[in-house]
Amino acid sequence: MNRTLTRCLLAASIAGLTAASASAQATTLRMAHFWPGASGINQEIFEAWAATLEEESGGELEVEMFPSGTLAKPDSIYEAVANGIADIGATAQGYTAGRFPLSQIVELPGVATTATQGACVLQTLYNEGHLDEEYADTRPLFFFTTGPGGIHTIDTDVQVPSDLEGLRIRRPTAVAGDILENMGASPVGMPAPDIYTAMQRGVIDGLSFPWEGLKGFRINELVEYHTEVPFYTLIFVATMNQQTYDSLSPEEQAVIDDNSGMRWAGNAGEVFDRLDVEGKQEAKEAGHTIREIENPLEHPDWQQPLQEGIDNYLAQLEERGLPGREVYEAALAASESCAADQG
C-alpha cells in the first residue's frame, strides 16, 4: 500500500473517530409539547430555541422535539417533565385545573392586551418569587402567553353576551370557562388539538381562542363568525426536569441559563403577536364576520360578566388561603411596567 493511500485512510479514520466522539459527547434532551410540528409556534419558538442551544453549546446539547402530544398528552406534559418522561416540556398551565392557581391570575381580563405584554407579566411574577411554590417540582425555563382570546362560532353572530345562550363553547381553562358561563354559554373543556374534530362532529358550536390558534390549528376553516372580545389570556410554561439539568456539565447548564427567563419569554410573545395578526388576516380574507368589542371591562353589555369572573376567581383563591389579590395587584403593576418597557 503506497504512502498516499495510507495517509488518506488514516485521515478518514481520524475524521470518523472525531465525528463519533462528538456524537457520543452530545447530550440529547427530549422536549414535549402539544402544538403541531408545522405550526409557527413549534418552528419559530421551540425549534429556534433548540437550534440556539445546539449552536451556543458547540453541538454538546441537542433537542429531540416531540410535538402534537406524541410523547405525552397535553394535560400530562407538565407531570411528564416532573417525572422524567420528558426532559423538557411546554404546556398550558390551565390544562391541569387548580394546579397553578396564582399563575392563572394572568389569564384574567384586563391583565394583558398583547402576548408580548402577557409573557412579560407572567415572567415578572415568577422572577419576583410570587409563583415559586407552583413550580417547585421542575425547573422553569421561560413563561409566555397567547394574545387575548375572543369568541369564534360556526354560525352564530355573537354581538352581546345573551347571544351565547345555550351555545356549547370550548373553553381553554376553568378560569375562562367560568367567565363564559357568566356570559350565558355552556363551556366544554378539551385540549386544543381536539377542537377541529369536535367542531366537525358538532360536539361544540364554537370556541374561545386567540387569533394565532385559529390559524395554527386550522380552525378558520370551520368558523364563520368572530367576536373580538378580549376576555382571557392563555398562559404557558416551558420547563425542565431538575435532575436532567443537574446532570449537565456546568458549561451546558450555562447555555440553558442563558436561554431562559425574560429573553425567551419576549421572543415567544413576539411570535404569538405576529401570528395573531396573520390569523385575523386569514379570517378577513375568507370573508368572515368580525365583531370588535373595545374595552370590554368598560362596555355596558360585557363589563358585568367579565368583572364578576375576576371577582369570583380572586375570592376562590382567598378561600383556599392563597394571596390572590396580592398577586393580582402585582400582575397589574407588572402589566403597567411591561407596557411601558415595550412602548
C-alpha positions in Angstrom: 0.0 0.0 0.0 1.6 3.3 -1.0 2.1 6.2 1.4 -0.5 8.5 -0.1 -3.2 5.8 0.2 -2.1 5.1 3.8 -2.3 8.8 4.7 -5.8 9.1 3.2 -7.1 6.0 5.1 -5.6 7.3 8.3 -7.1 10.8 7.8 -10.5 9.2 7.1 -10.2 7.0 10.2 -9.3 10.0 12.4 -12.2 12.0 11.0 -14.6 9.2 11.7 -13.4 8.8 15.2 -13.7 12.6 15.8 -17.3 12.6 14.5 -18.2 9.6 16.6 -16.6 11.1 19.6 -18.5 14.4 19.1 -21.8 12.4 18.7 -21.1 10.4 21.8 -20.5 13.6 23.8 -23.7 15.3 22.7 -26.5 15.3 25.2 -29.9 14.8 23.7 -32.9 16.4 25.5 -36.4 15.2 24.8 -38.9 18.1 24.5 -42.7 17.5 24.6 -45.4 20.0 23.6 -48.8 19.9 22.0 -48.6 22.3 19.1 -48.5 20.8 15.5 -45.0 20.3 14.2 -45.7 22.5 11.2 -47.1 25.4 13.3 -45.3 28.7 13.7 -45.2 28.1 17.4 -43.1 24.9 17.1 -40.9 26.2 14.4 -40.3 29.8 15.5 -40.2 29.3 19.2 -39.2 25.7 20.1 -37.1 24.7 17.1 -35.4 28.1 17.2 -34.7 27.7 20.9 -33.3 24.2 20.3 -31.1 25.4 17.5 -29.8 28.2 19.7 -28.9 25.6 22.4 -27.1 23.5 19.9 -25.2 26.4 18.5 -24.2 28.0 21.8 -23.1 24.7 23.3 -20.9 23.9 20.3 -23.1 20.8 19.5 -22.9 19.4 23.0 -26.7 19.9 23.5 -29.3 18.6 21.1 -33.0 18.7 21.5 -35.3 16.0 20.1 -38.7 17.5 19.6 -42.0 15.7 20.2 -44.8 18.0 19.0 -48.6 17.3 18.9 -48.7 15.4 22.2 -46.7 12.5 20.8 -44.6 11.9 23.9 -47.2 13.0 26.5 -50.8 14.1 26.2 -51.4 17.9 26.5 -52.8 17.6 30.0 -49.9 15.3 31.1 -46.9 17.2 29.8 -46.0 19.0 33.0 -46.2 15.8 35.0 -44.1 14.0 32.3 -41.4 16.6 32.9 -41.6 16.4 36.7 -41.4 12.6 36.4 -38.5 12.5 33.9 -40.6 11.0 31.0 -39.7 14.2 29.1 -36.6 16.3 29.8 -38.3 19.5 28.8 -41.9 20.3 28.2 -44.1 23.3 27.2 -47.7 23.3 28.1 -50.7 25.4 29.2 -51.0 25.5 33.0 -54.8 25.6 32.7 -54.8 22.0 31.3 -54.2 20.9 34.9 -57.2 22.5 36.7 -56.3 24.1 40.0 -52.6 23.2 39.8 -51.3 26.7 39.1 -53.9 29.0 40.6 -51.7 32.1 41.2 -50.2 31.8 37.7 -53.6 31.8 36.2 -54.3 35.3 37.5 -52.5 36.4 34.4 -55.4 34.9 32.4 -58.0 37.3 33.8 -59.5 40.0 31.6 -57.5 43.3 31.5 -54.2 42.0 32.7 -52.5 41.9 29.2 -53.5 43.2 25.9 -50.8 41.5 23.8 -48.8 38.3 24.0 -45.6 40.2 24.5 -47.0 42.0 27.5 -48.6 38.9 28.9 -45.3 37.0 28.7 -43.5 39.8 30.4 -46.1 39.9 33.2 -46.0 36.2 33.8 -42.2 36.0 33.7 -42.0 39.0 36.1 -44.3 37.4 38.6 -42.1 34.3 38.6 -38.9 36.4 38.8 -40.3 38.2 41.8 -41.0 35.0 43.6 -44.8 35.1 43.6 -45.1 31.7 41.9 -42.2 29.7 43.3 -44.2 27.0 45.1 -46.3 26.2 42.0 -43.2 25.1 40.1 -41.1 23.6 42.9 -41.0 20.1 41.2 -39.4 21.3 37.9 -37.0 24.0 36.7 -38.9 26.6 34.7 -37.1 27.9 31.7 -39.4 30.7 30.4 -43.0 31.7 30.6 -45.2 33.0 27.8 -48.9 33.7 26.9 -51.2 34.0 23.9 -52.6 37.3 22.9 -56.1 37.9 24.3 -58.7 35.3 23.3 -62.1 36.0 21.8 -65.1 34.0 20.8 -65.4 32.2 17.4 -68.5 30.4 16.2 -69.6 28.3 13.3 -72.9 30.0 12.5 -73.9 32.4 15.3 -73.2 36.2 15.2 -72.3 37.0 18.8 -72.8 40.7 19.4 -73.9 40.7 23.1 -73.4 38.1 25.8 -77.0 36.9 25.5 -76.2 35.6 22.0 -74.2 32.9 23.7 -77.2 31.5 25.5 -77.2 27.7 25.0 -74.1 27.6 22.8 -71.5 24.9 23.6 -68.2 26.8 23.6 -64.9 25.2 24.0 -63.1 26.8 26.9 -59.3 26.5 27.3 -59.2 26.6 31.1 -61.6 26.5 34.1 -60.9 30.2 34.7 -62.1 31.1 31.1 -64.9 28.6 31.5 -66.4 30.4 34.5 -66.4 33.7 32.6 -68.0 32.0 29.6 -70.7 30.6 31.9 -71.2 34.1 33.3 -71.9 35.3 29.7 -74.5 32.5 29.2 -72.5 29.9 27.3 -72.2 26.2 28.1 -68.4 25.8 28.4 -66.8 22.5 27.2 -63.3 21.6 28.1 -60.9 19.9 25.7 -57.2 20.3 24.7 -56.5 22.4 21.6 -55.6 19.5 19.3 -59.1 18.0 19.8 -61.0 21.1 18.7 -61.0 20.6 14.9 -62.6 17.2 15.1 -65.0 18.2 17.8 -66.3 21.1 15.6 -66.6 18.8 12.6 -68.7 16.4 14.6 -70.9 19.1 16.0 -69.8 18.5 19.6 -69.2 22.2 20.1 -70.8 25.3 18.4 -67.7 27.5 18.8 -64.7 28.1 20.9 -62.7 30.7 22.8 -59.3 31.2 21.2 -56.7 33.8 20.3 -56.3 34.6 16.6 -53.0 32.7 16.5 -54.7 29.4 17.4 -57.3 29.8 14.6 -54.5 29.6 12.1 -52.2 27.2 13.9 -54.9 24.6 14.4 -56.8 25.4 11.1 -60.0 26.5 12.9 -60.6 29.3 10.4 -61.6 26.5 8.0 -64.7 25.7 10.2 -65.9 29.0 11.8 -67.6 32.0 10.1 -68.1 34.5 13.0 -65.6 36.1 15.3 -66.3 38.3 18.3 -63.1 40.1 19.3 -63.8 40.5 23.0 -60.5 40.0 24.9 -61.7 38.2 28.0 -58.8 35.9 28.7 -55.2 35.2 28.0 -53.9 31.6 28.0 -50.6 31.1 29.9 -47.8 28.6 29.2 -44.6 27.4 30.7 -41.5 25.8 29.2 -39.9 23.9 32.0 -37.2 21.3 32.6 -36.7 18.2 34.7 -34.5 19.2 37.6 -32.5 16.0 37.7 -31.8 16.3 34.0 -30.5 19.9 34.5 -28.3 18.7 37.4 -26.8 16.0 35.3 -25.5 18.5 32.7 -22.0 19.9 32.8 -21.5 23.5 34.2 -20.9 24.7 30.6 -24.2 23.1 29.4 -26.1 24.5 32.3 -24.8 27.9 31.5 -26.2 27.6 27.9 -29.6 26.6 29.4 -29.5 29.5 31.8 -28.5 32.0 29.1 -31.6 30.9 27.1 -34.1 31.1 30.0 -36.1 33.9 31.5 -37.2 37.2 30.0 -35.1 36.8 26.8 -37.1 33.9 25.5 -40.4 35.0 27.1 -40.1 38.1 25.0 -39.2 36.1 21.9 -42.2 33.9 22.3 -44.5 36.8 22.9 -43.4 38.5 19.7 -44.0 35.3 17.7 -47.6 35.0 19.2 -48.3 38.6 18.4 -47.3 38.3 14.8 -49.2 35.1 14.4 -52.3 36.8 15.9 -52.1 39.3 13.0 -51.8 36.5 10.5 -54.7 34.6 12.0 -57.0 37.6 11.9 -55.9 38.4 8.3 -56.7 34.9 7.3 -60.3 35.3 8.6 -60.7 38.6 6.8 -59.5 37.2 3.5 -62.0 34.3 3.9 -64.8 36.9 4.2 -65.7 36.1 7.8 -67.8 38.4 10.0 -65.6 40.0 12.7 -67.1 42.0 15.6 -64.7 44.1 17.7 -65.6 44.9 21.3 -63.2 47.6 22.6 -62.5 48.0 26.3 -64.9 45.2 27.3 -64.4 45.9 31.0 -66.0 49.3 30.4 -68.6 48.1 27.9 -72.2 48.3 29.1 -73.0 44.8 27.7 -69.8 43.0 28.6 -68.5 44.6 31.7 -70.6 42.8 34.3 -69.9 39.2 33.4 -66.2 39.9 33.0 -65.9 41.7 36.3 -67.8 39.0 38.0 -65.4 36.5 36.6 -62.4 38.4 38.1 -64.0 38.9 41.5 -65.2 35.3 41.7 -61.7 33.9 40.8 -59.9 36.0 43.4 -62.5 35.1 46.0 -61.9 31.4 45.2 -58.2 31.9 45.8 -58.8 33.6 49.1 -61.0 30.7 50.2 -58.0 28.4 49.6 -55.8 30.6 51.7 -53.8 31.9 48.7 -52.7 35.6 48.3 -54.9 36.1 45.2 -55.5 39.8 45.5 -51.8 40.5 46.4 -50.6 38.6 43.3 -53.4 40.3 41.2 -52.1 43.7 42.2 -48.6 42.6 41.4 -49.8 41.4 38.0 -51.4 44.8 37.3 -48.2 46.6 38.3 -46.2 44.3 36.1 -48.6 44.9 33.3 -48.1 48.6 33.5 -44.3 48.4 33.7 -44.2 45.8 30.9 -46.3 48.0 28.6 -44.0 51.0 29.4 -40.9 49.0 28.6 -42.4 47.8 25.3 -43.6 51.3 24.4 
